[in-house]
Structure formats: C-alpha cells, structure tokens
C-alpha cells in the first residue's frame, strides 16, 4: 500500500509541477499507474479519472478516449458490468464524434463482450455485426480476426458448437496468415474447448497445446492459467483424475498472487466437479461452495451456476436432498438468466435426479422433460447447421462442375469448327496433296476423339461426385436415426423406471409418453425416408435381392440393406429397434435361406455380391 501511495504522490507532483513535463506524458503516466494497480479498484479509478480530467482540460481526444476505456476496463475487471458498459459507451460517443473508425471498432468489441456477459447475447451479436461492417470497409484484418473470434466464443457459450468452430476457424486462418500471435493462441484455445465438450480429446489436446505454446512465447501468465484450467477439464473427461487435480491445485497456488485472484472461482468449481467424479463428496462440497461464493462476489452468473450445480450433485450423493434441490434450482435460474443452454441442461438434470431421490416423482418428471427440452435445442441446432453445410457444399461443387463442363463443350465445339474449316480449305487449295491431307485429318479426328473422351470423363467424374454426396447424405441420415433411437431408448428406460413410483393420472401420462416414444422408434416414415436415400445410392438393390432370395421377409430385406451399408450390429439394432440377440437371430435365418455357411460374414457377402437378374 505504501508503494501505491508513493506512486500517487509522485504522479500528483507531475500533474501540478511548474517544470516542463508535457501534458500527454502526464496523461500516459496516470493511465500506466492505473493499469499497474487495477486490482485496487478505488486507486486505479482515481488515476484514470485524473487522466480524463487532464485530457478534457487540454481538449485532447486521445487522452479522453483512453481514460474512459481504462475506467471501463477497471469496472469490467471487478465484474461491474453495468458500469463498464456505461464508460465504454462514453468512449464510443467520443470516437464517433471524432470519426475515428479504428477506435469505434475496438470499443464496439469491448461493449459486445460486456453485453454477452450480461446474458444479452442477441444484442452482443448485433454489436459485433456493426463492428464487422466497419472493419471490412477499412480492410482491417486484425479487427476482423478478433471479431470472428468473439462470434465463435459467443456461439460456444450458447451451445452452438458448429457455428462456434466455423467462426473460430475463420479467425484462426486470418491470425496465422498475418502472424497475429495473441489471436491465434486465443482462437486455438476456444477450438480446443469445443472439441473437449464433444469428447474429441485428441483434437482438444492438439489445440490446447497450440494455444499454450503461443502464450509461453508471449510470456502471458494470465492466459496460461486458462490453459491449465482447460487441461484439468480434459484430463477429468479422460478419467485421469490425479493429473486433473494437479492442474487445478497449480492454478490455486498461482491465484495467491492478487493479480491472478480472479482464477480462484474456476479452479474451485472444477475441483468440486472433479471430486464428485472421484466420489470424494465432502471435498467436492467444500470446493463447490468456495467456487460459487467467489463467482457470486465477482458477479459471474455462469460460473456461479456451475458451482451451485456441482454443490448440488455432491450433496445429493450423500443424501442431502433438500439442500441439493435448493442449490440446483438456483443454478438453473442463473443459467437461464445468462442464456447458457448447456448449463441449464445440466442443472435441470440434477434437479430431476434430486426430486426422484426425494420421492417426488411428479417434479422429477417435470424437470426431466425440461432437461430433454434443453438437450433437444442444442442437438437440433447443431444438426441443422451440419446438414445445411453439406447441402451448400454439394450445390457449390455441382455448379462448379457444370461450369467446367460447359467450358469444355464450348472449347470442343470451337476445335471442331476450326478443324472443319482447315480441312475444307486444304481440300480446295491443296488438292494435289490429298494423301497428306488424309493423314492430317486422321490426326485431327484423334484429337477430337480425345477431347470427347475428356468430356465424357468429366461427366463421369461429376456423376461420381454426385454419388459420393448421396452416400454422405445417406450416412448422415443413418447416423441421425441411430442417435435419435438411442436417445429415445434411453428416455423410454428412464420413463419406465419413474413410472413405478407414479400413481393415477401421472402414471397414465408416463405410460402415454412411453407409448409415444415407442411409436416414434417404430415409425415407418423413418424407414421410408432412409429407403428413398438408399435407393438413390444403390438403385434396384432391394428388387434384385428379393428376386434372388424370394423367401426374405420385410425385416430380412431391411437387414440386407443395412448390411450393404457396412453397418455394425449396434447401429442395426438401434435403427430396427431390436436387441443385439434379435439381430443375430435374423442373420441366422437369412443364412439358412441363402444357404451360406455360418463362418461367412453376412455383411461382406452383400458388399461383394454382384447381383444380376
């Protein structure tokens, strides 16, 4: 504190001294001092205010803008989002009045991050879109890179992983092309977080290491702390609990430094979750409480929601049902306020489990349905984006091939006309050299034939690409049906378990839900949709199989189609909504009708079979 007081006195002397220090130097010194003591809010704020007053006295744009920016940073650092938003907007007004478009872009990005932290994600996207328009007009690649990175981060928080990675990749390409080291490291970290959530651990580790290398090169301790946190989560997801605990304890040790105390809530939250998985529930409760308390003090709704949900899970594990319900309810409320679907989904699931153990099946079913709603919202959003991306890619490739083919046809037509005129002129003018003309004509005909062959090859390539896309589309539909049926089977199992504890109308409602689930799994519409796509890839396959094996039943015909796609037993069982043993029995009956040995692989038989009628 004495050091801070000395700095303050020194700067006050500079501000009032009769010696010839430049006003800009004094403003900069004040701003530097404010940044130096940013963890002491009142002192940092005082320095920034002195800098602002100096700049106003001098009518100096640079000083006013940076002093307001510094005040916004101070309040954002201390989790006072409303105050930060106020000062950032004052800085924006000054930049717009000065018509300094670079500063306008910069401050809009800062405003968007504050808006997103307040749960106003749609407003934040609009702010980023506004900044992106200006950045593109200025061809400001650095700002464009940062904006796409911010868009990726916001989509990640909203649970839209496909959109998140799409924008992160744009940011990473720009960063690596222009050697923006900080942006490249930040974006790599964001991509790693998405892959970790999707349980693609190898890709997650690759991008985390890439980010860590960047932060080490930049000597950025604050961001390295974030990577320690990410590696802790990654190791926990892989089941390497000891390695995960080591990362979090390392973070807590560094957080003893006042400059890095902000990392405490994340480390304690993740330790609370880790100890839950390690079944060390008392330690889990201790750390989850600390994480939630630190997050609440910092005004971090998302982090507090995590801490409370981890606390509820640990309490539930040792039979503290009422406390678990109380904390999970608050976790769900915070997640909804912050508009974070993944955290809302997790809290709703914990609530459902808590009410079930508290012998309140009606409320358990209610929150299970809410959990499913959040789950469906996240899953459907991702699948829609993925399918849309495939359709756009196919349409683009098809259009490109058509353009190439038209160009080749025009070139061929031109060649034909040119050679015809050459041949006609030669026959009239050089009749005496008929032999040489015939030789030349044969040569030209060979060239025309070669051109036709190339065009034919182009057409075949186009058709093969169309077939490849149809195969991709068919595989995508099969995967969707598999995932849908797996989810419905799991849902039906849980509904049936809960049904045992229900009575009267609640039990009838659960039975109705179970019947609806089974109806959805057995719906012929799903199979008709699959069959349509299958026939476009393998025309007349089913017709020809039926001709060779006329005794095949409808279910055996379906099994033949799925075998042709080289699907495993698990996927076939899920698609046909039968058990593993059911698949084996159907295959046994098919072998008997086909008169093939049991040692012969049925899938390989259909893959190799050259069917002719």
FENMO-V984417 format. One record per residue. N is the residue number from 1. SS is DSSP state (~ for helix, > for strand, _ for the rest). PHI is phi in whole degrees, 0 to 359 (999 if undefined). Layout:
<<N;SS;PHI> <N;SS;PHI>>
This chain:
<<1;_;999> <2;~;297> <3;~;297> <4;~;296> <5;~;297> <6;~;297> <7;~;298> <8;~;299> <9;~;296> <10;~;298> <11;~;290> <12;~;297> <13;~;297> <14;~;299> <15;~;289> <16;~;251> <17;_;291> <18;_;275> <19;_;287> <20;_;271> <21;_;278> <22;_;286> <23;~;298> <24;~;296> <25;~;296> <26;~;296> <27;~;301> <28;~;295> <29;~;298> <30;~;296> <31;~;293> <32;~;297> <33;~;293> <34;~;300> <35;~;293> <36;~;297> <37;_;246> <38;_;301> <39;_;287> <40;_;253> <41;~;303> <42;~;297> <43;~;293> <44;~;300> <45;~;294> <46;~;296> <47;~;299> <48;~;296> <49;~;294> <50;~;299> <51;~;297> <52;~;297> <53;~;297> <54;~;300> <55;~;294> <56;~;296> <57;~;301> <58;_;271> <59;_;52> <60;_;255> <61;~;300> <62;~;306> <63;~;294> <64;~;298> <65;~;300> <66;~;289> <67;~;292> <68;~;293> <69;~;299> <70;~;297> <71;~;297> <72;~;299> <73;~;297> <74;~;300> <75;~;291> <76;~;292> <77;~;300> <78;_;264> <79;_;60> <80;_;252> <81;~;296> <82;~;297> <83;~;294> <84;~;300> <85;~;299> <86;~;299> <87;~;289> <88;~;298> <89;~;292> <90;~;297> <91;~;296> <92;~;298> <93;~;300> <94;~;294> <95;~;296> <96;~;292> <97;~;295> <98;~;280> <99;_;59> <100;_;264> <101;~;294> <102;~;296> <103;~;290> <104;~;299> <105;~;301> <106;~;302> <107;~;287> <108;~;297> <109;~;297> <110;~;298> <111;~;297> <112;~;300> <113;~;295> <114;~;294> <115;~;299> <116;~;293> <117;~;293> <118;_;274> <119;_;86> <120;_;263> <121;~;293> <122;~;298> <123;~;295> <124;~;298> <125;~;297> <126;~;297> <127;~;296> <128;~;295> <129;~;299> <130;~;298> <131;~;292> <132;~;294> <133;~;300> <134;~;293> <135;~;298> <136;~;290> <137;~;297> <138;~;272> <139;_;54> <140;_;272> <141;~;295> <142;~;297> <143;~;292> <144;~;301> <145;~;301> <146;~;295> <147;~;293> <148;~;296> <149;~;297> <150;~;295> <151;~;299> <152;~;299> <153;~;295> <154;~;294> <155;~;296> <156;~;298> <157;~;296> <158;_;276> <159;_;85> <160;_;267> <161;~;293> <162;~;299> <163;~;297> <164;~;299> <165;~;295> <166;~;303> <167;~;284> <168;~;300> <169;~;295> <170;~;298> <171;~;299> <172;~;295> <173;~;300> <174;~;295> <175;~;297> <176;~;289> <177;~;295> <178;~;255> <179;_;60> <180;_;273> <181;~;293> <182;~;297> <183;~;296> <184;~;297> <185;~;292> <186;~;300> <187;~;293> <188;~;300> <189;~;298> <190;~;299> <191;~;296> <192;~;300> <193;~;298> <194;~;297> <195;~;296> <196;~;295> <197;~;297> <198;_;275> <199;_;64> <200;_;265> <201;~;291> <202;~;295> <203;~;294> <204;~;300> <205;~;297> <206;~;301> <207;~;287> <208;~;295> <209;~;295> <210;~;298> <211;~;294> <212;~;298> <213;~;301> <214;~;295> <215;~;290> <216;~;296> <217;~;298> <218;~;272> <219;_;56> <220;_;258> <221;~;295> <222;~;302> <223;~;286> <224;~;296> <225;~;300> <226;~;298> <227;~;290> <228;~;303> <229;~;300> <230;~;294> <231;~;294> <232;~;298> <233;~;296> <234;~;299> <235;~;295> <236;~;297> <237;~;296> <238;_;276> <239;_;86> <240;_;267> <241;~;293> <242;~;297> <243;~;294> <244;~;295> <245;~;301> <246;~;300> <247;~;296> <248;~;291> <249;~;293> <250;~;296> <251;~;297> <252;~;295> <253;~;295> <254;~;291> <255;_;292> <256;_;295> <257;_;287> <258;~;305> <259;~;290> <260;~;236> <261;~;295> <262;~;297> <263;~;277> <264;~;301> <265;~;298> <266;~;293> <267;~;296> <268;~;293> <269;~;302> <270;~;290> <271;~;295> <272;~;301> <273;~;291> <274;~;297> <275;~;294> <276;~;298> <277;~;292> <278;_;276> <279;_;64> <280;_;257> <281;~;293> <282;~;296> <283;~;296> <284;~;297> <285;~;295> <286;~;302> <287;~;285> <288;~;297> <289;~;299> <290;~;297> <291;~;300> <292;~;294> <293;~;294> <294;~;298> <295;~;294> <296;~;297> <297;~;296> <298;~;273> <299;_;74> <300;_;266> <301;~;297> <302;~;296> <303;~;293> <304;~;295> <305;~;301> <306;~;300> <307;~;300> <308;~;293> <309;~;293> <310;~;297> <311;~;299> <312;~;298> <313;~;296> <314;~;293> <315;~;295> <316;~;297> <317;~;293> <318;_;252> <319;_;89> <320;_;272> <321;~;296> <322;~;296> <323;~;295> <324;~;298> <325;~;298> <326;~;299> <327;~;286> <328;~;293> <329;~;297> <330;~;295> <331;~;299> <332;~;296> <333;~;298> <334;~;295> <335;~;297> <336;~;293> <337;~;297> <338;~;277> <339;_;59> <340;_;244> <341;~;297> <342;~;297> <343;~;289> <344;~;295> <345;~;300> <346;~;296> <347;~;294> <348;~;296> <349;~;295> <350;~;298> <351;~;299> <352;~;299> <353;~;294> <354;~;295> <355;~;293> <356;~;295> <357;~;287> <358;_;276> <359;_;61> <360;_;235> <361;~;297> <362;~;296> <363;~;291> <364;~;299> <365;~;294> <366;~;300> <367;~;282> <368;~;295> <369;~;297> <370;~;294> <371;~;302> <372;~;296> <373;~;298> <374;~;296> <375;~;299> <376;~;297> <377;~;298> <378;~;291> <379;~;296> <380;~;295> <381;~;299> <382;~;295> <383;~;294> <384;~;299> <385;~;296> <386;~;295> <387;~;294> <388;~;300> <389;~;297> <390;~;296> <391;~;296> <392;~;296> <393;~;298> <394;~;297> <395;~;298> <396;~;294> <397;~;297> <398;~;297> <399;~;296> <400;~;300> <401;~;294> <402;~;297> <403;~;296> <404;~;298> <405;~;296> <406;~;298> <407;~;296> <408;~;294> <409;~;298> <410;~;296> <411;~;295> <412;~;295> <413;~;298> <414;~;296> <415;~;298> <416;~;300> <417;~;297> <418;~;297> <419;~;288> <420;~;296> <421;~;294> <422;~;297> <423;~;295> <424;~;295> <425;~;297> <426;~;294> <427;~;293> <428;~;281> <429;~;276> <430;_;235> <431;~;299> <432;~;290> <433;~;252> <434;~;301> <435;~;300> <436;~;294> <437;~;297> <438;~;298> <439;~;298> <440;~;296> <441;~;298> <442;~;298> <443;~;296> <444;~;293> <445;~;297> <446;~;296> <447;~;294> <448;~;296> <449;~;298> <450;~;295> <451;~;297> <452;~;297> <453;~;298> <454;~;295> <455;~;296> <456;~;297> <457;~;297> <458;~;300> <459;~;297> <460;~;296> <461;~;299> <462;~;298> <463;~;296> <464;~;295> <465;~;293> <466;~;298> <467;~;295> <468;~;300> <469;~;294> <470;~;298> <471;~;295> <472;~;299> <473;~;296> <474;~;296> <475;~;299> <476;~;298> <477;~;294> <478;~;297> <479;~;298> <480;~;298> <481;~;296> <482;~;299> <483;~;296> <484;~;298> <485;~;294> <486;~;299> <487;~;294> <488;~;295> <489;~;296> <490;~;296> <491;~;297> <492;~;297> <493;~;298> <494;~;292> <495;~;297> <496;~;294> <497;~;295> <498;~;288> <499;~;300> <500;_;297> <501;_;264> <502;_;259> <503;_;225> <504;~;58> <505;~;295> <506;~;296> <507;~;293> <508;~;296> <509;~;295> <510;~;295> <511;~;296> <512;~;297> <513;~;296> <514;~;296> <515;~;297> <516;~;296> <517;~;298> <518;~;294> <519;~;296> <520;~;296> <521;~;288> <522;~;266> <523;_;298> <524;~;294> <525;~;301> <526;~;298> <527;~;291> <528;~;300> <529;~;296> <530;~;296> <531;~;299> <532;~;299> <533;~;292> <534;~;296> <535;~;296> <536;~;290> <537;~;267> <538;_;236> <539;_;299> <540;_;64> <541;~;301> <542;~;296> <543;~;297> <544;~;287> <545;~;299> <546;~;298> <547;~;292> <548;~;283> <549;_;240> <550;_;294> <551;_;275> <552;_;297> <553;_;279> <554;~;299> <555;~;293> <556;~;289> <557;~;296> <558;~;298> <559;~;298> <560;~;296> <561;~;297> <562;~;290> <563;~;295> <564;~;301> <565;_;275> <566;_;63> <567;_;276> <568;_;282> <569;~;300> <570;~;298> <571;~;295> <572;~;296> <573;~;299> <574;~;293> <575;~;295> <576;~;270> <577;_;57> <578;_;231> <579;_;279> <580;~;301> <581;~;294> <582;~;298> <583;~;298> <584;~;297> <585;~;295> <586;~;297> <587;~;297> <588;~;297> <589;~;296> <590;~;295> <591;~;299> <592;~;298> <593;~;290> <594;~;273> <595;_;60> <596;_;240> <597;_;290> <598;_;295> <599;_;289> <600;_;280> <601;_;289> <602;~;295> <603;~;295> <604;~;298> <605;~;300> <606;~;287> <607;~;293> <608;~;271> <609;_;297> <610;_;265> <611;_;276> <612;_;227> <613;_;253>>
